[in-house]
Amino acid sequence: MPAAKLEFARRGALSHARQLLLTLTDGRQVSILLDQGFGAWKCEPLRHDFSAKAADQARRLGEQNFSVWIAEPNGSPLVVEMTA
């Protein structure tokens, strides 16, 4: 018969990425990261004129180079993996 153990944490104790960790009866673990959205990501330059015409916004974005990174202190991989 399947069994499950749930662990909960306060929202403030969680990273932006939500994780579902499954421990199988043979000890293997499956880690699934959920709901990262774009709020966890930061970029530079930070300024963008959202009030400009769409064509001007697209042109300006196409002309720029951006540095993009995850803002989580320990990073946040974009993978689903299974460990032994």
N, C-alpha and C positions, 0 to 999 in steps of 0.2 A: 504494500500500500504506500503511495507517495506521501511524503511528509514535507512540511515547509517550516522555516523559521524566519520571522520578519523582525527586522531591526529598524527603529525609527530614530530620527534626529531632528532637532529644532531647525527651522528654516535657516536661521543665521549661522548654523554650524555647517551648512552644506555649501559646496562649491556651486558655481553657476550651472555646470553640467550635472544632470541627474544620472545616477547609476543604479542599475539593477544587477545585483550579484547573486548568481545561482550557484549553490554548492551541491554537486551531484553525490549520490550515495557512495560512489567509489573515490570521493575526495577531490575530483577535478572541479574546477570552477569556471563558470562562464560569466564574463563581465560585459554588460551591454550599457553603453552610454546613451542617454536620452536627452532630448530637448536642449540642445546647446543654443539654438537660435543664433542671432547675430549680436545679441547684447554682450556676449562674452568676448567679442573681437574688437580690437581697437585699430585705428589706422592714422597715418600722417600723410599728407596734410589733413588737418581736422576741419578746415573751413570749406564750406560748399554753399553756394547760393541756390537754395531750393525755390526761391521766388522767380528765378530767371526762366525764360522760355525753355521748353523741353529740349529743343534742338541745340540751344546754347549750352545747356547743362551737359548734354551728351558729348558735344564737341570738346568742352573743357575737361570732362572726365577722361576722354580719349587722349588728350594731350598731356596728362599728368602721369607721373609714376608714384605709386603708393607703397609705403611700408606697412604691412599688415601683421599683427601678432595676436595671440590669445592673451587675455588679461589675467587669467588665473595664475596664482603664484607657482603652482606645480605643473602648469601646462594642462592641456586637455586633449588627449589623442582622439582622433576621429576613426576609431576602429571598434570592431566587435571581435573579441578573441576568446579562445578557449585554452585553458592551461591544464597541465597534467597534475 
